[in-house]
Amino acid sequence: MLIPYLMKVSLVLALLTLAYRWLIQFETFSKLNRVLLWLNVAAAWTLPLISLPSWGPVEVQTSFHHSIPKVVGKLPMLSEPIATIQSRPFTTPAEAAIPEMTAIDWISTIYLAGMLAMAAYFLFQIGRLFFVVAKGRNEEHQDGTAIVHVAGASPYSFFKWIILDLSKHSGNELHNIIAHEAEHARQWHSADLLLAEIQKIGLWFNPFAWVHQKLVQENLEYLADRAVLDSGFEKKQYQYNLLNAVLRTRELPLTNSFAQSLLKKRIQMMNRKPSHYLVWVKYVVVLALVYISSAFVAPYREQIVELTPAEIRPFVQPLIGEVMITVPAKDLTENQQKKKPNRETEPIKKQTVLTGDTIQTVLVSQPKVKGILVVNQTLYWAITPLTTWEEINEIKDAVQKFGQDFQINKIQFDPLQQYITAISVRVKTKSGGGGTGEEHGSTEFEPMKGYSGYITGQGHGMGQIPPDPLHKEMEQDYEKALAIARKNEVAYFEYKLGQSLGTHTATTFTHKLLAGPDAEQFYNKTGLGKSKNNTLRVSEYHKNATLYLNTNPSTFTELNDVPFSKIERVSLLEDNARRKYIVVYTTL
């Protein structure tokens, strides 16, 4: 549970830190850069915990999200998908006193040991700083800062305290030092350093956490240098004093030092011309990466893990998070890899069409695009629960040829992304008029029945029953989507159960694994397997778990009586409080 979350945090932080390092680091908007560095931290730690954001252009979101299954769909497929985020060895009561350490236990132990060591050193540094402040001679200033006289100390600041040895500095050099460190204190730069240090403790294994800390430190120095120069200090003299101080400094961690060793970069930034306004494009790119990060860590967790080759799955799973395996990978891929419709149009021909309650013979130009029918200069469109995003774009293009604009305000899919559960459509005319319509299934995971409309030279309409060919298409796709929903009923139940648990671990065991050549050894580790009577075998170890047979609550005895031939797979979920939930999938 903890390790997968930290891996996702690391992934987002790495992406945003690289973007800042390559695009933003040497731009002169230092105040904005400070905000962006805070935003990177906030995004890295919160995005893995929240659902996919609903803001932003729906088309951009959906196009990006639909590209993920297509990319991973090209990876080698597995004949028998299994997703195991975390599995703990099963032990009998007699053995419970000496639990066996699994790989995830060892990783967690190493991580916690490293974090505790880093935290101990952090507390030592804080204690050392307060000891220096308490021991030194304090001189309060009206601006809220305090000069702490410490013999032999190099100039540095920590929150409101400026520590230095007055005997080592005089004249302009002393004024420059105090002005610089006072800016650090006034702008609360120590808070930034503490945040970066705490993040480094939590992600000590991630080199990007260390890089982020250095980027924060650099930007704070740029901010203080710029504030000093803007207050009227002479640039060349200030830089000379800075060089002089560097030659005799010893920097302390967690502090803002006047003589930070990144001297060359600081002087370059002081002499750098203000960034052009067009560099704002870079900031837009970084903010776009924040959104892309949210899209990566939130949707398609199940599909990405399920379609990942077995050799690299243990490395991919922690990056994606807790997952739920639902349907065989081959079924998922076949549903998502639909052929792109052809834009070509068949010749115009006569055809009998049912429009509402009227049967008429009309001239029909039928484009080879799913969901489009042209009858007597009227374009009819229909979106079924199985319409793909590519097909929606084809409908949009066809509507635009009729002089109107077709937009998707909202689109929602089932958790497996196999059919549409809700949609909101807006049609706009060139004159600025238009209308909005929507359709959704009667329950959270039920497919919508479909939504349709028409476009003419005089206007448009939505919500009416379309001509017979499109109406049949909507009905057929609705029945197919219902069949998919029924097939995945237990998977959706497990998905909803997982949502109600919050952060949790999920492990799925297939029929083949439970009855494989190592079935007995597997049973000893997991407490799940096949009995000698050819029924499901659930150990007493799981007797206090919450049990489900498909979507119905079950008992320990009932599960152990289920014929093993009917078992498809068994899912084991565990929440933060280590409460267990077992869902048994069976065939009809």
N, C-alpha and C positions, 0 to 999 in steps of 0.2 A: 504494500500500500504506500509506504513512505518512499521507497526507492523509485517506483515508477513515476511518482509525482515529482521528485527531485530531478529525474532524467528529463521530464518535460520542461521543467523550469530551466534546466541547463540548455536545452535545445533552443528555447525562445531567447534566452539571454545571449547565447552565442550568435544567433542571427542578428539581433539588434545591436550588439556590441561591434560586430564586424561592419555593419552598416554605418554606425556612427564613426568608427575608426577610418573607414575608407572615404566617407562623404562629408562628414561634418567637422572633424577634429580641429582643422586649422581655419575654420571660418571665424570671423571676428564677432559674431553675435554670441558672445560668451554667456550672457544672461539667458538667452534662449537655449543655448547648449546645456546649461545647468538644469533647466526644466526638462529637457529631453532626456538627460541622464537619469533624472528621477523617474520619468515616465517609463524608461526602459526597465528599471527595477520593478515598478508597480505592475507593468505588463507581464514580465517574466513570472512573477509570483502569483498573479491573479488569473491570468488567462487559462491555465490548466484546470482551474477550479470552477469556471463558469461555462454555461452553455454557449453554443455558437451565437454570436451577436446578430440581431435582426436588423441593425441599421445598415445603411449603405445601399447602393444600387443592387437590386435583386438580381439583375442579369449578371453583374460581375460576380456576385457571390455564387450563384448557381453554376455559372460556367466554370468557375474555379473548382467548386466542390465536385462537379461531375467529371473533371479532368483527372482527379485522383484515382477513381476506380479504373479508368482507361489505362493509366500508366501502370498501376500495379497489376492490372489484368494481363499484361504482357509477360509478367514474370512466370517462371515455371509453376505449374499447378501441382497441388498435392492430391493424391488419391484418397487420403483419409485425413481430413483436417482436424487438428487438435490445437487448442489454445490454452496454455498453462502459464499463468502469470506467477502463481506462487502455489506450491504444493508442500505441505508439511508431512513428514513421515507419520504413519499411523503406529501407535504403540499400544500394547495391551496395558491394563492397569498395573501389572507387575513391573513393566518396563518404564512406566511413566516417570519414574524418578530420575532416569538418565536419558533425556530426550536426545535424539540424533540430530546433529546440525546439518541443515540443508544448505545449498549454495546461497539462497537468498538470506539465510540466517548469518552466514559468514560475511556476506557483503554488508549486511546491516550492521554487524558487529564492528567491522573495519571502519565503516563510515562513522559510527557513533564514537569510536575511539579517537579517530582523527578530529572530529568536531569538538570533543571534550578537551583534547590537547590544545587545539586552537583557541577555544574559549578560555582555558586556564591562562594561556599566554596573554590573551586580550585583557583579562581582569588584572593580571600582573602589570601590564602597561598602564591601565587606568589608575591603579593604586600608586604606581611610581610617579605619575603626573601629579596626582593630588598630594603626594608626599613632598614633591618639589615645591608646589604652590604653598603648602602649609609651612614649609621650612624657610622659604625665602621671605624677604622684606617687601610687603605690599604697599603700593602707592596708588590710591584711588584717583581716577580722573573724572571730570564732569560728563564726559561722553559715555560713561558706564564701564569703560575698560579699567584694568588695573595693571600697573607695571610691577612685575615681581623681580626684584634684584637677586640674581643668583650668580655667585662668583664662578667664572669660567664657562658659563652657559652660552651657547650660540643662540641667536634670536629665533624665537618661534612663539606661536600663540596656541592657546587651547580655550575655546569659548571666549570669555571676557578677559582672560589672563594673558598678558604679554610677558614672556620670560626672556630676560637678557642680562648681560653683564655690562653695566654702564661704563665701567672703566675701560672697556675695549672699543668703545665707539664715542664719537664726538661730532659736533658741528652738523653739516648737511647729512652726513652718513647716518647719524642718530635720528635726525628728523625723518629721513626716508624710511628707516627701519620701523619707527613707531607708526608712521602713516600707513605703511604697508600692512603691518600686523593689526592695526586698528580697523582696517577695512575687512580683514578676515573676521575679526570679532563682531563688527557691526553687521555684516551680512550672514552671520551664523554659519560660516563655512565648516566649523567642526562637526555640525550635524550631518553634513554630507559625508565627511570622512568616517564618522561612526556608522552611518548606514552602509557605506561601502565595505567597511570592515566586518560588520555583522553578516552581510551577505557573503563575504569571503569565507567566514566561519561555516555558514550553512552549506556552501558549495565549494569547500576547500579542494575537492578533487577536480574541479572544473577550471582550466586555465583562463577561461574568459572572465571568471569572477575576479581573478587577479588583474587581468588587463583592464577590466572596468574600473577597478579601484585606482589604477594609475591614470586612467583618462579623467576620472573625477578630480584627482589631485592636480593634474595639469591645468584643467579648466579653472579651478579655484585660484591658482596662481595667476592665470591670465586675467581673471576678474579683478583681483587685488592690484595687479600692476596697472591695468587700465584706469581703475578708480584713482590711483595715486597720480598718474600723469594728467588725468582730467582735472584734478584739483589744483594744478598749476606748477607741479614740480618739473624741473628741467630734465629732459629725457636722457641726454648724454651723461650728465652727472649721476642720475639715478642708476643707469646701467653700469657705470664705473663702480659705484658703491656696491652694487649687486655682485659684480665680479670679485671685488675685494673681499666681501663677506664669504663667498663660496670657498675661497682658498683657506679659510680657517674655521670651517663649520663641521659640526657633528650632528646630523639630523636625528630627531626622535620620531618613532612611529606615532600615528594618530594626531600629529600636530601640523600646523601650517607654518612652515619655516620660510623666513625671508630669503634664505640662501639655499633653496631647493636646488638639487643638482641638475635639474632639467634647464640649465642656464641658457643653452643655445636656443632651445625652442621658445623660451620666454622672450629673449631679445628679438628673435625673428617675429614673434607675434606683436611686440611693441612697435616694430618698424614696418609691419605689414599694412598695406592700404585697406580701408574698410571694404568688406565683402560686397560684391555687386548684388543688387536686389534679385537678380535672376537665380542666385543660389538658393532662393526659397524653394525652388523645384527639388533640391536635395532633401529638404525637410519634409516635403510632401512624400517623397519616395520612402523615407524612413517611417513616416506615419502609415503609409500603405503596407509596409512590412509588418507593422504591429497588427494590422488586420489579417494579413496573410498568416501570421503566426497563430492567431486565434482560430483561423480556419483549419490549420494543420492539426492543432492539438485537440480540437473539439469533434469534428464530424468524421465519419468513416473509420472509426476505430476498429470496428469488427471486420470490415472489408479488408483494411490494410493488413491486419494481422493474419487473417484467414488466407489471403493470397500471397503471403510472404513465403519464400522457400524455407524448408525446415532448417537448413543449415544456418540461416541468419535470423530466424525467428526469435531466439532468445535475446538477441541484441535489439531487435525492432520493438518487441513488446513493451519494454520499459519506456521507450520513447513515446509510444502511443497511449499507454495507460491501461486501466482495467477494461477488459473486453468481454464480450459475450458471443460465442460462436453459435450461429443460428441455422444456417443452411449450408449444404455442400458448396464448395467454392465454384464448382463447374456450373451449378444452377445460377449462382449470382452473376457469374461472368456472362452466361448466355443471355440473361435478362438485360444486362447493361450494354452489351456490345451489339446494338442494333444497327443495321445498315442505314447510312445517311440517305434520305430521300433524294430522288432525282428531280431536277427542276424542269425537265422537258415536259411538253404538253402534247397530248394526243389530238388528232384532228377533231374539229367540231362535228357533232353528230346528234341525231334526234334520239331522245330518250324519254321514257315515261317516268315521271317523278311525282312522289307523294309529298305535297307541301301542306302541312297542317291537315285539314280534312279534305283537301282537293287533289284529285288525280289529274295531271295534265301532261301532254306531250310537248316538250320544249327543246330548244337548242342548248346542248350542254357541252361546254369545253372543260374537260376533266384534267387538271394538272396532276402529274404523278407525285403529289404531295399528300401525305396523310393529313386528314382534317380539313381539306379544301374542296369545295365544289362550286363551280361557276354556272349559273343558270340564268339565261336571258339578261346578261349584263348585271347580274346580282351575284356577289361573292358570299357564299356561306362558309363559315369556319366552325370548327368544333375541336375542343380539347378534351381528350378522354383521360382516364386515370393512368393509361400506359403511354401517353404522349411523351416523347423525349424532348429535351431542351433543344436539340437540333431541329426537330419538327416544329417546335414553337417559333424558332427563328424563321423557318420557311413560311409559316402562317403570317408572321410579322411582315416579311418581304412581300407576300401576296397582297396583304391589306394596304401596304404603302403604294403599290401599283394602282390601287383603286382610290388613291388620294387621301388616305387617312392614316393615322398613326396608332399602332397596336402596342400596348405596354402591359407588362406583368408587374402588378404592385406587390404581390405576395404569392409565394408558392411553397407548399409544405409537402414532404414525402414521409412515407413510413420509415421506421428506424433502419430498415435495410435498403432504403433508397430504391425500392422496386416499383412503387406506384405513387401517384399523387393523392394526397388526402384532402388538400384544400388549395384553392386558387382564387386570386382576385385579379380581374382584368379591367383595363381602362382603354377605351377607344377615343381618340381625339381627332377632331376635324381640323382642317387648315385654318378655319375661321376662329378657332379657339374653343369651340364647343366640344362636348363629349359626354361620356357616361361611364359609370363604373358598375361592374357586376361581380358577384362572387358565388362560389359553390364549395361545399365541404361535406365530408362524410358525417354520418350521424354520431359516430364515436371517434375517439382519438386516433385509432389505427385503422379505421374503416376507409376504403377508397371512396372518393367522390364519384358521383354517377356520371359526371361530365358536364361541360359548359359550352354553349355555342352562341353564335350571333350571325348577323348578316351585314353586308356593306353594299350600298347602292350609290349612284351618283347624287341622290338627294339626301342621303343620311345613313343611319345605321340603327340596328336594334340588337338587343341581347336577351338571352333567357328563354327564347321561344324554342319549340321543338324544330330541329332542322329538317331539311328534306330527307327522304327515306334512306338514301345511301349513307349519309352521315349519322343519322339516327341509329341505324343498325350497327354502324361502327362503334358508336358510343356504348350501346348495349352489350355488344360482344366483348369489348375491352373491359367493361365494368364486371362482367361475369368472370373474365380471366383474372382480374384484380381481386375479386372476392375469393377465387380459388387460391390465389397466392396468400391472401390474408388468413384463410382457413388453414392452409398448410403450415403457416408460421405462427399460428395462434399461441403455441406454447413459448416460442421464442419471444414474442411480444410481451407475453406475461412475465417472462424472466427479465426482459428489458425494463419493464415498469417496476418490477420488484427491486432491481438494482438501483433505479432512480430513487425509490423510497428509502433505500439504505444509505444514500449519500456516498461518501468515499468508501470503497469496499474492494475486496479481491474476488476474482471469479476464475474458476478452473472448470474445464469441460473435459469429460472422459467419454470417448466413443465406444460403441459396441465392440469394435475390433480390439481396442486396447484392454477393455475389461475382461475379454475372453482370450487374450493372446497367449503366446508361449510362456510369458513371464507373469501370468495372471495371479498366481499365488503370492509371488513376491510383491506384486503391485497391490494386492489386497492388504498385505501386511503393512504397507506404507500408507495407504489411503483409506482403508476401511471399506472399500467398495470393490465388488467383483461378482463372480458367478458361482452359485452354490452347486453342490453335487446333485441336487434335485433339479438342476437347470432352471433355477429362478434367480432373480436378482439377490445379491448377498450384501446386506448393509450391516456393518459391525455395530456392536453395542456402543462403540465409541461415538457414534452419531445419534444415539437414541434421544438425546435432548435437543436435537436440531429441529427446526421448523421444516416439515416435510410436505412436498407437493407431488402428486401424480398428475402429470400434465398441468392443467391449470387449477386443479382441485386440491384442497388440503387433504392430507393423507396421514396414516399412522405408520409406525415402525413395522408392525406386523403386516399391514397391507403391502408395503413396498417389498418386503421379503417374500411375498407370495406372487409377485408379478413374474410371469414366464419370461425367461431371459431372451427368448426368440423375439419378443415384442419390444425389447429395449433398443432405442435408437442411440441415446446418449444420456449421460447424467451430468448435471451442473452443480457445482458446490460453490456457494457464495459465503463470504464472511465479512461482517461489518467491523467498525472500529472497536466495538466491545467484544469482539471475537465470538459473537453469536453466529451460528451456522444456519444456512438455509440450503436445502437439497431439492432440486427440481429434476424429476425423472421424465424423460421424453419416451413415449411409446408409440408404436404404429397402431393404426385403427384395427 
